[in-house]
């Protein structure tokens, strides 16, 4: 896949909704910050997420930062990655399942990417780490673009 897939629908939060932060222990009910739609998914990535959900149950993404595969979005069975105060909920991906796929990012990484819109895609090649797609010969990756002036103003 040399060309990025076209994002499938808008996911995440709608105008007026807020981004969720995870309190220590991983529950999803603590404080909130205002945030617009910031994450989408391509059709190819949505199809892979449906297959992974069929095999593993509900899944989630976490983007931790760092180098190499540490900067790739990692897909885990939902609840297997402990969330805390240092994580920001970017939104939820509608991939055609009964429940959306939540996307989280470390607060430190979010500080660097706060001016971007992210799209989760899938490409051939094997990544490292514990992400669920690793044995499939493909890997998830983030495609980013700068927010438009209008999007940036809406977030201010």
PyMOL commands that set and color helices and strands:
alter all, ss='L'
color gray80, all
select helices_A, chain A and resi 43-56+68-71+107-113+134-136+149-155
alter helices_A, ss='H'
color red, helices_A
select strands_A, chain A and resi 18-20+32-34+39-41+59-63+74-77+87-93+101-106+116-124+138-146
alter strands_A, ss='S'
color yellow, strands_A
deselect
rebuild
show_as cartoon
